[in-house]
Amino acid sequence: MALAHLHRIDPEANMARFYCIDVAATLFGDVSVVRTWGRIGTNGRTKLETCATVEEAERAASQTLRQKMRRGYLPAAQMLPPDLMV
C-alpha cells in the first residue's frame, strides 16, 4: 500500500497526473523510497532511492510529498467529484 497517492488534474491544460510514494524494505536489509508517477491511466515510471535507515527514507518521502503538494497535487480521494465520494 502506498504511503501517499496523489493526483493533479487540470482539464484546461489537458493534465491528468498521478504520483505515488512509498517506503519499503529491500531484500538486502536496506530501506527504499519508491516513487511512481505518470499520466492517469498509464503504468507510469518508477524510481527507487535506497536509504541507510528508515528515518532517512521517511524524511525523503515527506520532503517529496510536501514538494508535490506545493505544486498542486492533492490526495486522490480529494480529487473525486462530490457525488462519487463515499
Residue pairs with C-beta under 8 A, 6 or more apart in sequence:
1 22
2 20
2 21
2 22
3 21
3 22
3 23
3 61
3 65
4 19
4 20
4 21
4 61
4 65
4 75
5 18
5 19
5 20
5 75
5 76
6 18
6 19
6 20
6 21
6 65
6 68
6 69
6 73
6 74
6 75
6 76
7 16
7 17
7 18
7 19
7 40
7 73
7 74
7 75
7 76
7 79
8 15
8 16
8 17
8 18
8 19
8 71
8 72
8 73
8 74
9 15
9 16
9 17
9 40
9 79
10 72
16 39
16 40
16 41
17 37
17 38
17 39
17 40
17 73
18 36
18 37
18 38
18 39
18 40
18 44
18 76
19 35
19 36
19 37
19 68
19 73
20 34
20 35
20 36
20 37
21 33
21 34
21 35
21 36
21 61
21 64
21 65
22 33
22 34
22 61
23 31
23 32
23 33
23 34
23 54
23 57
23 58
23 61
24 31
24 32
24 34
25 31
25 32
26 32
26 50
30 50
30 51
30 52
31 50
31 51
31 52
31 53
31 54
31 56
31 57
32 48
32 49
32 50
32 51
32 57
33 48
33 49
33 51
33 57
33 60
33 61
33 64
34 46
34 47
34 48
35 46
35 47
35 48
35 49
35 64
36 44
36 45
36 46
36 47
37 44
37 45
38 44
38 45
49 57
49 60
51 57
51 60
77 85
